[in-house]
Amino acid sequence: MLTEPEKATNFDTMRHIERVRNLLNVFVVELLKRGELHDQSKLESPEVEALTANTARLAGMTYGSPEYAANFKSPEMTAYVTHHYANNRHHPQYHKRGVNDMTLVDVLEMLVDWKAASERHTDGNIRKSIEVNAGRFELSPQLTTILENTVRFFDLD
């Protein structure tokens, strides 16, 4: 039998647990929306044309290599990345201050995007992508470690 103070404490604790659950569900709903809407701009011009012409060739290249980067210098690919980054907030280039303006949901979508993109390359590797992009986007060592921990925790290797 619980005392009145124990009952009151349990009630307050249950309210806290429910509040955390409800707040986490806000993130869950947003993540589900992101999953449904991810990279839809790739299905429209000018992205679809650039991807049709270049995806197979890029898949055989090492992400982050000079050879890979050189493929983004053409007017077609420049138009693609400009349009893509302007329409997809999970890319640091979407934001004025890059990663510093992103939300946790943006960062999680970015990490999952890097993982899925690494799977499209013959020699793709999510850990290598994190390493390359940590330098590319000036990620702090702390955020880089959090991304690596997430890969390990969810067994995304």
Helices and strands as residue ranges (DSSP letters): H 4-37, G 40-43, H 47-59, H 66-70, H 75-87, G 92-94, G 98-101, H 104-118, H 126-136, H 141-153
